[in-house]
Amino acid sequence: MRKGFVIAVTAVGVAWGTTATAADPLAPGDSRHETEIGVNLLQSSYSRNWNGGDKGSLNWSIALNSRHEKQMGEKFNWRNTLKLAYGQNHQQQRDAQGSLYWQRPDKSTDAIEFESLGALGGGSGWEPYFALGFTSMFRDLSDGAGRSQNFNPLTFRESVGLSRRLINEEKRSFTVRAGLALVQSSRSFFSEPLPSTTTISETAFTSAAELVAEYRAPLLDGRVDWESKLTVDRPLTWSGKATFEDGFTSDTPMPDDIADYTTAFDLDWENTFSANVTKVISVKLFTRWVYDKYDNSVKPVLNGDGVLVNEGDVLGAVRKAGQFKQSLALGLGYKF
């Protein structure tokens, strides 16, 4: 006997408390609120004697995207964005007796992102801005021994600079901002082999020049909405770089120029394509490409003999190639 059901996507969108639509420029005192929730679920299960040797699975994910924008006055715009996502893949396997059992679930998506951005000026030229950001994960599974930690790492970001709205039309906008950022990343790692769960926390500090470009426009005669965000960082200083430059001892050879990785350019490019099939059914395609040669939230830690304590974490922080993520969702939506 086989049991199974599939729920592809359920998405709910909420907008309230504003007279402006998602594309209209805000007048002083007006605000705009948007929240979208998406749930993906795919499940199947099989009896032990099912013909063909199929195995059950359970894949699920939940995502929330929320945005609040308010025109505080003629010369001050305040925008807050929140993105939450988490998902797992559960797979069945057969033991030596042929019985099915569930493996430990794998994480499929995990993100906590918040940004509060304030822009000064009337929108006619280059204007000062300030931004506060926070990123983390619900569960950190980067440990090579399979141990997990909650809300690790914790990254805080403060930035100031100049921004300009190059395009500010009813359904199309293009904003560029350039400035300086300070980043504090607190990361915990396991300092001893299994079965120990002892952790040590280290905080790394980064100063960087930042360039952020955000573009929004309709495609295919308005049938598809496209939102794009490109973030480019050029780290100027990093608190752990001197440790790499001075040298250390490790069991696994490290790249000779690993210190230079920590101040290489970082790129993060997100694209979202949304289309309404009907009033209640929508399709969303999300892509993200990240180039981060070294994860600066991972600070090298040495013991008294100059031996690298968190070798596995340092090796995991090196990624010479770009990272790519893609998700496609078809679901139900409702706005009021």
C-alpha distance (Angstrom), angle and dihedral (degrees) to the residues before:
residue distance angle dihedral
M1 . . .
R2 3.78 . .
K3 3.76 125.4 .
G4 3.75 123.9 -170.4
F5 3.72 147.3 142.8
V6 3.76 134.9 -175.7
I7 3.78 129.9 -150.7
A8 3.78 106.8 179.7
V9 3.79 102.5 -169.4
T10 3.76 138.4 -26.9
A11 3.80 114.8 -165.5
V12 3.77 129.1 180.0
G13 3.78 124.3 -169.4
V14 3.78 124.8 -165.3
A15 3.79 130.1 -169.8
W16 3.79 123.9 170.7
G17 3.79 147.8 154.0
T18 3.79 100.8 35.6
T19 3.76 140.4 94.1
A20 3.79 94.0 -153.2
T21 3.78 121.6 89.0
A22 3.80 122.0 -132.1
A23 3.81 90.8 -92.6
D24 3.82 102.4 38.8
P25 3.83 120.3 101.2
L26 3.81 111.1 -112.2
A27 3.79 121.4 -112.2
P28 3.83 119.0 -143.0
G29 3.80 109.2 -73.2
D30 3.82 94.9 17.8
S31 3.79 123.1 116.7
R32 3.78 137.4 -168.1
H33 3.82 126.1 -146.8
E34 3.80 125.8 -172.9
T35 3.81 130.2 170.4
E36 3.79 128.1 176.2
I37 3.81 126.8 -175.2
G38 3.80 123.4 -169.1
V39 3.81 129.6 -172.0
N40 3.81 123.7 -170.9
L41 3.81 119.6 -169.3
L42 3.82 131.5 172.1
Q43 3.83 119.4 169.8
S44 3.81 136.6 171.0
S45 3.82 135.0 161.3
Y46 3.83 135.1 -175.4
S47 3.80 137.2 -162.3
R48 3.81 119.1 -114.2
N49 3.82 93.4 -104.5
W50 3.82 96.8 47.4
N51 3.82 110.3 143.3
G52 3.80 112.4 -112.5
G53 3.79 99.0 30.2
D54 3.80 94.8 -101.9
K55 3.79 118.8 172.5
G56 3.77 130.1 -144.6
S57 3.77 126.2 -116.0
L58 3.77 141.0 -175.1
N59 3.79 120.2 -158.5
W60 3.78 121.0 177.8
S61 3.79 140.2 160.2
I62 3.79 137.3 175.0
A63 3.81 124.9 -158.0
L64 3.79 133.3 -178.0
N65 3.80 125.5 -169.1
S66 3.78 117.7 -176.3
R67 3.79 131.9 174.4
H68 3.81 131.3 -177.2
E69 3.79 121.4 -176.9
K70 3.79 127.6 176.4
Q71 3.77 131.5 -180.0
M72 3.80 98.0 -140.0
G73 3.80 92.5 -173.4
E74 3.76 141.4 -29.0
K75 3.80 91.1 -69.0
F76 3.81 105.8 29.9
N77 3.82 127.6 69.8
W78 3.81 120.9 -178.2
R79 3.81 122.2 -165.4
N80 3.82 130.5 179.6
T81 3.81 124.6 -171.7
L82 3.81 129.1 -174.2
K83 3.81 127.7 -172.6
L84 3.81 123.3 -176.4
A85 3.81 126.0 174.4
Y86 3.80 136.8 163.9
G87 3.79 134.1 162.8
Q88 3.81 143.0 159.5
N89 3.81 140.1 -157.7
H90 3.83 117.3 -142.5
Q91 3.83 117.9 -167.5
Q92 3.82 132.8 -174.1
Q93 3.82 122.7 -134.7
R94 3.81 133.9 -174.8
D95 3.78 122.9 -119.5
A96 3.82 126.2 -146.1
Q97 3.84 90.7 -82.2
G98 3.80 92.3 52.5
S99 3.79 95.2 -108.7
L100 3.78 118.5 140.5
Y101 3.78 121.2 -122.2
W102 3.78 134.3 172.8
Q103 3.78 118.8 -109.8
R104 3.76 123.7 -141.1
P105 3.83 106.8 -77.9
D106 3.78 120.9 -105.4
K107 3.78 120.5 -137.1
S108 3.80 113.4 -116.0
T109 3.80 101.7 179.7
D110 3.79 135.8 4.1
A111 3.80 129.3 169.4
I112 3.79 141.7 148.4
E113 3.81 113.3 -177.2
F114 3.80 129.2 165.4
E115 3.81 130.6 169.9
S116 3.80 132.3 177.1
L117 3.81 113.7 -166.1
G118 3.79 127.7 -174.1
A119 3.81 121.1 -170.8
L120 3.80 124.6 -169.3
G121 3.81 126.2 -154.1
G122 3.77 139.4 46.1
G123 3.79 98.6 -75.6
S124 3.81 96.4 -105.9
G125 3.81 101.2 109.8
W126 3.79 144.7 -15.4
E127 3.80 107.8 -23.7
P128 3.81 134.2 -179.6
Y129 3.80 120.0 -102.6
F130 3.78 138.6 -179.7
A131 3.79 127.9 -161.0
L132 3.80 138.1 -171.4
G133 3.80 120.4 -161.4
F134 3.80 140.1 -178.9
T135 3.81 130.2 -170.7
S136 3.79 133.4 176.6
M137 3.81 143.5 135.1
F138 3.79 130.9 -109.6
R139 3.82 92.2 -133.4
D140 3.78 126.7 14.6
L141 3.82 110.0 -150.3
S142 3.80 97.7 169.6
D143 3.82 93.8 113.1
G144 3.80 109.9 112.1
A145 3.82 91.9 -140.8
G146 3.80 92.6 58.5
R147 3.79 98.4 -107.0
S148 3.79 117.9 142.3
Q149 3.79 137.7 -148.8
N150 3.77 130.7 -164.8
F151 3.81 123.4 -123.2
N152 3.79 96.3 1.5
P153 2.99 128.8 -176.9
L154 3.81 108.7 23.4
T155 3.80 111.5 -155.3
F156 3.81 124.5 -174.2
R157 3.79 123.1 -172.4
E158 3.81 131.9 -170.1
S159 3.79 121.5 -176.4
V160 3.81 139.5 173.5
G161 3.77 132.1 -175.9
L162 3.78 145.0 103.6
S163 3.80 128.1 -50.6
R164 3.79 134.3 -171.7
R165 3.79 134.2 -167.5
L166 3.79 103.4 -138.4
I167 3.82 92.0 177.1
N168 3.81 123.3 24.5
E169 3.79 107.8 166.9
E170 3.79 131.1 143.3
K171 3.82 95.0 -94.6
R172 3.78 102.7 11.4
S173 3.80 131.0 59.7
F174 3.79 137.2 168.0
T175 3.80 121.7 -172.7
V176 3.79 128.3 178.9
R177 3.77 126.6 -171.3
A178 3.81 131.2 -179.1
G179 3.77 128.0 -174.8
L180 3.78 149.3 111.5
A181 3.80 126.3 -65.8
L182 3.80 136.6 -162.7
V183 3.82 116.1 -154.5
Q184 3.80 128.1 -167.3
S185 3.82 117.3 -169.9
S186 3.80 121.9 -173.9
R187 3.82 112.8 -167.8
S188 3.80 130.3 176.3
F189 3.79 122.2 -152.8
F190 3.79 135.7 -179.8
S191 3.80 109.0 -99.6
E192 3.83 98.3 -169.1
P193 3.84 135.5 46.0
L194 3.80 123.3 -100.6
P195 2.97 136.4 -37.3
S196 3.81 87.2 32.7
T197 3.80 118.1 94.3
T198 3.81 95.2 -171.2
T199 3.79 111.8 139.0
I200 3.78 136.0 -166.3
S201 3.79 122.8 -155.3
E202 3.80 123.7 -145.8
T203 3.80 129.3 -177.9
A204 3.79 122.0 -146.3
F205 3.81 124.9 -163.5
T206 3.80 124.9 -151.6
S207 3.79 132.5 -177.9
A208 3.79 116.0 -163.1
A209 3.77 146.0 166.5
E210 3.80 110.8 -119.3
L211 3.78 136.1 -158.9
V212 3.82 119.6 -173.2
A213 3.81 125.1 -177.1
E214 3.84 121.7 -174.2
Y215 3.79 122.9 -172.9
R216 3.81 131.3 -179.3
A217 3.81 125.8 -179.4
P218 3.83 142.5 144.5
L219 3.81 119.8 -108.4
L220 3.81 133.9 -161.7
D221 3.81 94.5 25.6
G222 3.78 92.7 -48.0
R223 3.80 97.3 -50.5
V224 3.83 92.7 113.1
D225 3.81 128.5 43.7
W226 3.80 116.2 -149.5
E227 3.79 124.7 -161.7
S228 3.80 121.1 -179.5
K229 3.81 132.7 -179.7
L230 3.80 125.8 -175.4
T231 3.80 120.5 -172.2
V232 3.81 121.0 -172.2
D233 3.80 120.5 -174.6
R234 3.79 127.8 -173.5
P235 3.83 107.8 -167.8
L236 3.79 111.0 -141.8
T237 3.81 100.2 -177.1
W238 3.81 134.9 7.5
S239 3.79 126.2 -170.6
G240 3.81 94.8 -137.0
K241 3.81 98.7 49.2
A242 3.82 95.0 91.4
T243 3.81 90.5 59.6
F244 3.80 90.4 58.4
E245 3.81 92.0 44.6
D246 3.83 94.8 49.2
G247 3.81 92.8 50.7
F248 3.79 135.9 -122.9
T249 3.80 142.5 -161.2
S250 3.81 122.4 -100.6
D251 3.80 136.9 164.4
T252 3.81 92.0 -128.9
P253 3.82 119.7 53.7
M254 3.80 113.7 -111.4
P255 3.82 126.5 -150.4
D256 3.81 110.5 -85.5
D257 3.80 91.3 -130.0
I258 3.81 97.1 43.5
A259 3.82 89.8 124.5
D260 3.81 89.4 64.1
Y261 3.83 90.5 53.2
T262 3.80 89.8 68.2
T263 3.82 93.5 63.2
A264 3.81 98.6 38.4
F265 3.80 120.9 118.8
D266 3.83 115.9 -79.6
L267 3.81 120.7 -153.1
D268 3.81 129.8 -169.8
W269 3.82 118.3 179.8
E270 3.82 120.9 -178.7
N271 3.81 126.5 -176.5
T272 3.81 128.2 -177.1
F273 3.81 123.7 -172.3
S274 3.83 116.1 -170.2
A275 3.80 129.3 -177.1
N276 3.80 132.9 174.2
V277 3.81 111.3 -136.8
T278 3.81 89.6 -175.1
K279 3.80 133.1 -12.5
V280 3.81 90.7 -79.5
I281 3.83 104.1 26.7
S282 3.79 120.8 73.4
V283 3.80 138.5 173.1
K284 3.80 123.5 -146.7
L285 3.80 128.3 -172.8
F286 3.81 117.8 -168.6
T287 3.81 125.9 -172.4
R288 3.79 130.4 177.1
W289 3.79 130.4 -176.9
V290 3.81 119.6 -170.5
Y291 3.79 129.0 -174.3
D292 3.80 111.3 -171.1
K293 3.80 112.1 152.1
Y294 3.81 91.7 -169.3
D295 3.80 127.8 14.2
N296 3.81 102.1 -128.2
S297 3.80 91.8 -159.6
V298 3.84 86.4 76.4
K299 3.79 108.6 79.1
P300 3.84 117.2 -171.5
V301 3.81 113.9 -116.0
L302 3.81 122.9 -159.5
N303 3.79 129.8 -165.5
G304 3.80 123.8 -136.5
D305 3.81 91.6 -80.1
G306 3.80 94.4 53.9
V307 3.81 93.9 -105.0
L308 3.80 117.8 145.4
V309 3.81 107.2 -113.2
N310 3.81 99.7 -171.2
E311 3.80 97.6 43.6
G312 3.81 95.0 145.2
D313 3.80 92.1 52.3
V314 3.81 92.2 49.5
L315 3.81 92.2 49.7
G316 3.81 90.0 48.9
A317 3.82 90.5 52.0
V318 3.83 92.4 61.3
R319 3.82 112.8 89.9
K320 3.79 113.4 161.5
A321 3.81 93.7 178.6
G322 3.79 130.2 59.6
Q323 3.81 121.2 -93.8
F324 3.81 120.6 -132.3
K325 3.81 131.8 -162.9
Q326 3.82 129.1 -178.9
S327 3.80 132.6 177.6
L328 3.80 131.8 176.2
A329 3.82 121.5 -162.3
L330 3.80 130.8 -173.3
G331 3.77 113.6 -173.4
L332 3.76 154.9 131.6
G333 3.78 121.8 -77.9
Y334 3.78 138.9 -173.4
K335 3.79 130.5 -178.8
F336 3.79 130.5 -170.9
